[in-house]
Amino acid sequence: MTTLKVEGMTCGHCEAAVRKALEAVPGVTRVVEVDRSRNLAVVEGDADASALVAAVVEEGYRASIA
């Protein structure tokens, strides 16, 4: 399981965009949680952490491994 710190999400649409971006990363088996109030996203699978961060950044948010 990988936890990301995601900054810049302000609404449900933001959460959905981050979830969709993470689901598209190869190796992700499930996006467990995307929570704007806690600034985090939790992903299951063996996806490369840098690919997860890149996918979120590409959507316009700031991300790092928590």
Residue pairs with C-beta under 8 A, 6 or more apart in sequence:
1 32
1 42
1 43
1 44
2 42
2 43
2 44
2 45
2 47
2 49
2 52
2 65
3 40
3 41
3 42
3 43
3 65
3 66
4 40
4 41
4 42
4 43
4 52
4 53
4 56
4 63
4 64
4 65
4 66
5 39
5 40
5 63
5 64
5 65
5 66
6 18
6 34
6 36
6 39
6 40
6 41
6 56
6 61
6 62
6 63
7 39
7 61
7 62
7 63
8 14
8 60
8 61
8 62
9 15
9 18
9 34
9 36
9 39
9 61
10 36
11 36
14 36
14 61
15 34
15 35
15 36
16 34
17 59
18 34
18 41
18 56
18 59
18 61
19 31
19 34
19 41
21 55
21 56
21 58
21 59
22 28
22 31
22 34
22 41
22 43
22 52
22 55
22 56
23 31
24 55
25 43
25 47
25 48
25 51
25 52
25 55
26 47
26 51
27 45
27 46
27 47
27 48
27 51
28 43
28 44
28 45
28 47
28 52
29 44
29 45
30 43
30 44
30 45
31 41
31 42
31 43
31 44
32 42
32 43
32 44
33 40
33 41
33 42
34 40
34 41
34 42
35 41
40 66
41 56
41 63
43 52
49 65
52 63
53 63
53 64
53 65
56 63
57 63
